Amino acid sequence: MMGELIFRNLLHRPARTFIGILAISVEVALVVLIVGLTSGLLTETAKRIEGVGADIMLQPPAASIFLGFSGSPMPIKIQDKLRQLKYVQAVAPVLLQLIPPAASKWSTASTPNPSAK
C-alpha cells in the first residue's frame, strides 16, 4: 500500500520528489560534515595536548577553547608562581601556533620556549 503511494507520487510529481530527496540528502551531508569536522578537531586537539606531556595546561581567560587559535599569550613570569604550588613538579611554557607549510594546507606546531628553564 505505501509502496504504491510512493510510486504514484514519483510518477505524478517527479520534480517535487527530486527536490525533496535532494533537500534531505543535503541536510544529511551537512550533519555528517559538521560531526566529522568537530570530531577531527577534538581528536587533533587531544593529540596536541598529549604531545606536550602536561597533566594540566593553563590558558588565559581570553584564550580560545581550541588550542592554536588563541591570540592571547600568558606572561612568562607566571611560571614562578606555579612552581611554588604544593604538588607542581615542573613548569614548562609551550607556544602553540599555526604555521603555514610549503603546501596549501595549514598545520599546527608545538614548540617549547627555549628561554624558560
C-alpha positions as CSV (number, residue, x, y, z in Angstrom):
1,M,0.0,0.0,0.0
2,M,2.7,2.5,1.0
3,G,4.9,1.4,-1.9
4,E,2.2,2.1,-4.3
5,L,1.6,5.6,-2.9
6,I,5.4,6.3,-3.3
7,F,5.5,5.0,-6.8
8,R,2.4,7.1,-7.8
9,N,3.9,10.2,-6.3
10,L,7.1,9.6,-8.3
11,L,5.2,9.4,-11.5
12,H,2.8,12.2,-10.8
13,R,5.2,14.9,-9.3
14,P,8.8,13.9,-10.2
15,A,10.2,17.4,-9.7
16,R,8.8,17.8,-6.2
17,T,10.0,14.3,-5.3
18,F,13.5,15.1,-6.7
19,I,13.7,18.4,-4.7
20,G,12.6,16.6,-1.5
21,I,15.2,13.9,-1.9
22,L,17.9,16.5,-2.7
23,A,16.9,18.6,0.3
24,I,17.1,15.6,2.7
25,S,20.4,14.4,1.2
26,V,21.9,17.9,1.6
27,E,20.8,18.0,5.3
28,V,22.3,14.6,6.0
29,A,25.5,15.5,4.3
30,L,25.9,18.7,6.3
31,V,25.2,16.9,9.6
32,V,27.9,14.3,8.7
33,L,30.3,17.1,7.7
34,I,29.8,19.1,10.9
35,V,30.1,16.0,13.1
36,G,33.3,14.9,11.2
37,L,34.9,18.3,11.5
38,T,34.1,18.6,15.2
39,S,35.3,15.1,15.9
40,G,38.6,15.7,14.0
41,L,39.2,19.0,15.7
42,L,38.7,17.5,19.1
43,T,40.9,14.5,18.3
44,E,43.7,16.7,16.9
45,T,43.5,19.0,20.0
46,A,43.7,15.9,22.3
47,K,46.8,14.7,20.3
48,R,48.5,18.1,20.7
49,I,47.8,18.2,24.4
50,E,49.1,14.6,24.8
51,G,52.2,15.6,22.8
52,V,53.0,18.4,25.2
53,G,53.1,15.8,28.0
54,A,51.3,18.0,30.5
55,D,48.8,16.9,33.1
56,I,47.3,20.4,33.4
57,M,47.5,23.2,30.9
58,L,46.7,26.8,31.8
59,Q,45.3,29.3,29.3
60,P,44.4,33.0,29.9
61,P,40.8,33.9,30.2
62,A,40.6,35.4,26.7
63,A,42.0,32.2,25.0
64,S,40.2,30.1,22.5
65,I,39.0,26.7,23.6
66,F,40.7,25.3,20.6
67,L,44.5,25.2,21.1
68,G,46.4,27.1,18.4
69,F,43.7,29.6,17.7
70,S,44.4,31.8,20.7
71,G,45.9,35.2,20.3
72,S,46.4,35.8,24.0
73,P,49.7,34.5,25.4
74,M,50.3,34.3,29.1
75,P,53.2,36.2,30.8
76,I,56.3,34.0,31.4
77,K,56.6,35.3,35.0
78,I,53.6,33.2,35.9
79,Q,55.8,30.1,35.9
80,D,57.5,31.2,39.2
81,K,54.1,31.4,40.9
82,L,53.1,27.9,39.5
83,R,56.4,26.3,40.8
84,Q,55.5,27.5,44.3
85,L,52.3,25.4,44.3
86,K,52.4,22.3,46.6
87,Y,52.0,19.5,44.0
88,V,53.6,21.1,41.0
89,Q,56.7,19.1,39.9
90,A,57.6,21.0,36.7
91,V,56.6,24.0,34.7
92,A,57.3,24.3,31.0
93,P,55.9,27.0,28.8
94,V,54.8,25.9,25.3
95,L,53.9,28.0,22.3
96,L,51.2,26.6,20.1
97,Q,50.7,28.4,16.8
98,L,49.6,27.9,13.2
99,I,52.5,27.6,10.8
100,P,51.8,27.6,7.0
101,P,53.9,24.9,5.4
102,A,55.1,24.8,1.8
103,A,51.8,23.0,0.8
104,S,48.5,24.8,0.8
105,K,47.2,23.1,4.0
106,W,47.7,24.6,7.4
107,S,49.3,22.6,10.2
108,T,49.9,23.2,13.9
109,A,53.3,23.2,15.5
110,S,54.2,22.9,19.2
111,T,57.5,24.4,20.2
112,P,58.9,24.7,23.7
113,N,60.1,28.1,24.9
114,P,63.9,28.0,24.9
115,S,64.3,30.9,27.3
116,A,62.4,29.1,30.2
117,K,64.3,26.8,32.5
